[in-house]
């Protein structure tokens, strides 16, 4: 598996920066959706953070600042989901004890 990942990363390194950014952005969007889904599955209150910073990247002429701001939004959304998931799981475990 490590070899497969190293090969994947080697291919990514050959891409232009914009394409690398698009890959990172799409992967973080997927992770935000998955972590939000985990919360929903156990009944934890959680909402994905969606704001203007994410839509800025739909413009092909987005800036580096736009990219970093969008990544920060997605990172915070994932962090919130992980925290909400943890809190709900702690509640569930405490009720079982």
DOSE-452292 format. One line per 8 residues: number of its first residue (from 0); their letters; for each residue x, y, z of C-alpha. Coordinates in nm, 3 decimals. Last residue first. Example, Ala and Ser with C-alpha at 12.3 -4.5 7.8 and 13.67 -1.06 7.14 Angstrom:
% DOSE-452292
1> SA> 1.367 -0.106 0.714; 1.230 -0.450 0.780
//
This chain:
% DOSE-452292
96> XXXXXXXX> -2.198 0.259 3.174; -2.417 0.253 2.862; -2.532 0.610 2.913; -2.170 0.722 2.950; -2.077 0.549 2.623; -2.357 0.723 2.434; -2.271 1.062 2.580; -1.902 1.013 2.497
88> XXXXXXXX> -2.001 0.914 2.143; -2.203 1.235 2.114; -1.913 1.449 2.233; -1.666 1.268 2.005; -1.888 1.309 1.698; -1.937 1.678 1.775; -1.559 1.723 1.811; -1.486 1.533 1.489
80> XXXXXXXX> -1.754 1.728 1.305; -1.623 2.060 1.431; -1.269 1.969 1.321; -1.397 1.871 0.976; -1.580 2.202 0.938; -1.274 2.389 1.060; -1.057 2.217 0.800; -1.313 2.292 0.529
72> XXXXXXXX> -1.323 2.661 0.617; -0.944 2.681 0.645; -0.906 2.515 0.304; -1.142 2.774 0.155; -0.939 3.058 0.309; -0.613 2.908 0.177; -0.754 2.883 -0.176; -0.900 3.233 -0.177
64> XXXXXXXX> -0.567 3.371 -0.051; -0.389 3.191 -0.335; -0.623 3.371 -0.571; -0.920 3.239 -0.767; -0.919 3.294 -1.142; -1.104 2.973 -1.227; -1.400 3.095 -1.018; -1.554 2.794 -0.846
56> XXXXXXXX> -1.290 2.847 -0.579; -1.472 3.152 -0.445; -1.768 2.926 -0.363; -1.587 2.779 -0.066; -1.494 3.118 0.081; -1.853 3.235 0.043; -1.980 2.998 0.310; -2.053 2.638 0.394
48> XXXXXXXX> -1.963 2.500 0.733; -2.100 2.150 0.762; -2.360 2.116 1.031; -2.349 1.892 1.333; -2.591 1.769 1.596; -2.493 1.414 1.681; -2.752 1.149 1.600; -2.511 0.859 1.555
40> XXXXXXXX> -2.540 0.840 1.176; -2.567 1.219 1.147; -2.228 1.266 1.308; -2.065 1.010 1.079; -2.222 1.189 0.783; -2.061 1.518 0.887; -1.724 1.339 0.894; -1.791 1.200 0.547
32> XXXXXXXX> -1.900 1.536 0.404; -1.597 1.715 0.548; -1.369 1.437 0.419; -1.516 1.469 0.070; -1.471 1.846 0.073; -1.115 1.793 0.197; -1.040 1.557 -0.092; -1.193 1.796 -0.344
24> XXXXXXXX> -0.987 2.090 -0.216; -0.664 1.889 -0.211; -0.723 1.769 -0.568; -0.810 2.118 -0.689; -0.498 2.257 -0.523; -0.281 1.998 -0.697; -0.443 2.092 -1.028; -0.370 2.458 -0.968
16> XXXXXXXX> -0.007 2.383 -0.871; 0.068 2.209 -1.201; 0.092 1.831 -1.186; 0.416 1.633 -1.167; 0.404 1.611 -0.787; 0.067 1.436 -0.812; 0.219 1.149 -1.010; 0.488 1.097 -0.746
8> XXXXXXXX> 0.220 1.112 -0.479; 0.027 0.831 -0.647; 0.345 0.625 -0.682; 0.426 0.681 -0.316; 0.070 0.584 -0.225; 0.090 0.262 -0.425; 0.427 0.181 -0.270; 0.287 0.236 0.078
0> X> 0.000 0.000 0.000
//
